[in-house]
């Protein structure tokens, strides 16, 4: 079975989390309008964070590639003084 891309798994998890949150809030007596507002705000926040997360992941990948290819070397401070 092929691996599911991480972004697709996040999307699948959102539906499960939203369902659980909706059930939890409904059990506590919140109105459907309040629940919809909370879920809408959460979706907006997550959508705003996804580009930053993707950019950070790409930067991390590029940094690891630089280190693995040897183009960039890390020098530890105690070793540099020797």
N, C-alpha and C positions, 0 to 999 in steps of 0.2 A: 504494500500500500504506500503511495507517495506521501511524503511529509507535507503537512499543511503549513503554508507560509505563516510567519508570526503575526503579520498584520491581519490575516484572515482569522486566526485564532482569537485575537483581541476582539474582533467584531463579533464572533460567535459568543464569546464570554460576556460581552455587553448585554446581549439579549437575555442571558441567564441571570446576570446580576440585576438587570432592570426588573425582571419578573420577580425575583426574590425581594427586591426593595419594595416593589409595588405591594406585594402580599404583606410584608412586614408593616408598612405604613398604613395599609388598609385595616390590618388587625388592630392597630393602635388608634383607629378612629379618624384618621385624616381623610379629608374629602378628596374625590377624584381630581378636582382642579388643582389642589395643592400637590398631589402626587405627580401630576402631569408637569407642573411647574418645576418641581425638583428634578425630574428626569430630563426635562428640556435643558435646564441649567447645567446638569452634569454632561449631557451630550455636547453642549457648546464649549464647556471647559476642556473636555477630552479632545474635541476637534481642534481647539487652539493649541493644545500641547503636542499633538501628533507630529506636526512639521518640525518642531524643535527636537523631539525625540528622534525622528528620522535623521535630522542633520547631525545630532550628537553621535548617533550610531555610525554614520558615514565617516565622521571625523575620527572616531575611535578606530574604525577599520583602517583608515589611511595611516594613522599613527602606528598601529601594529604592523602594517605592511612596511613602513619605513624602518622599523626596528628589525623585522625579520630579514629584510634584504640587506641590512648592514649599512644603508645610506645614512642612518642616524645612529650614533652610539651614545649610550648613557655612561657617565663617569661618576663613580661614587666619590664623595668628598674626601674620605680618608685615603683612598687610593690616589687621588690627584696630588696630594701633598708629598707622596713618596718619590 
